[in-house]
Amino acid sequence: MSDRMQLNWRAISEAEPGPVWAELFGEYWPDYHRWWLRDGAEARPGYLDSVKALQEYMPELVPLFEQLCALAGGSDHAARFLSLYCPPPYLSGCSQAIWPGAEPVLVRNYDYSPHAFDSLILHTSWQGRTVMGTSDGMWGLVDGMNDAGLAVSLTFGGRRVVGDGFGVPLILRYVLQTCETAKEAGEVLKRVPTHMSYNVTVVDAKRKYLTALMAPDRETILTTAAVATNHQERVEWASHARFTATVERERFLLQRLTLHVEPQEKFINSFLRPPLYSTAFTQGFGTLYTAVYRPRKRKLDIHWPKARWELHLDNFQGGARQIFTPVHTV
């Protein structure tokens, strides 16, 4: 059987951190605070350790972090949360691929719980760099693009290991704030530690791309893979792999990129159907959206089965959308 679930999406722009972001923080903070406290405050690093880690690995973001902490009210818990250093672990699905045509295009499905999702596209010009992407953690991003034509996206890497490092949405924010090319992004992804395993795919306006296989317990591997799902070089968490069909989704995408290259629109539309598209929200998480990043056009198209939203980095038009997503019920 199938039903429908309503998602209330927003696209919001604020050039510099200010009252708009502060209002958003006030709205989302109660839920984020409960999530951050789920293992107790003592399970999370203290303020000094969190700031020290930011200063060591992402020093360019420290002034921005301090601005956001002040706007958030300056509490100890808010500041430690905003550092996104060693946050509680979380899992997702996701598929992403680089379409191999003349125009570089990054296509991704984000599979996650709708109850832990911001449903927010954030457009900012923080520190002189314009960035647009799907918000997570109040200033992190699960995918995004900057004014240099660099686009980036993440998938969960399919491993149980948790270690000392940052939540990957903040690492994506850092990449987009400080990098202009895929090569520069790869250097950052090799250097900054992550608290869980993730695959991060990057493409720039010159069609250079890479996928970084990040993990908290081993060195990041930079690959030329154009496809990433929810495992890394091999499946290491068999039950998760079966549940998410990560191998099947990877094979499906590789076939479309290598055996019979499809027109761009047909390739994008394949993300809106099984096996890439999931409606299994009652079992944990399903596909919340399909994002199509076009770095040369500096444009983001968000797709759903019966809706589409076009957003332009240089002429960003905010607003709201009510989206009805199919849900499979047993």
Salt bridges, closest charged atoms under 4 A:
GLU27 OE2 - ARG10 NH2 2.84
ASP31 OD1 - ARG34 NH2 2.20
ASP39 OD2 - ARG38 NE 3.93
ASP39 OD2 - ARG44 NH1 3.72
ASP76 OD2 - ARG80 NH1 2.76
GLU103 OE1 - ARG294 NH1 3.73
ASP143 OD2 - ARG108 NE 2.66
ASP147 OD1 - ARG129 NH1 2.63
GLU180 OE2 - ARG129 NH2 3.15
ASP217 OD1 - ARG159 NH1 2.85
GLU236 OE1 - ARG159 NE 3.03
GLU236 OE2 - ARG218 NH2 2.90
GLU250 OE1 - HIS231 NE2 3.07
GLU262 OE2 - ARG256 NE 3.54
GLU265 OE2 - ARG294 NH2 3.68
ASP301 OD2 - ARG294 NE 3.22
ASP301 OD1 - LYS299 NZ 3.60
ASP301 OD2 - ARG308 NH2 3.19
GLU310 OE1 - LYS299 NZ 3.66
GLU310 OE2 - ARG308 NH2 3.88
ASP314 OD1 - ARG298 NH2 2.89
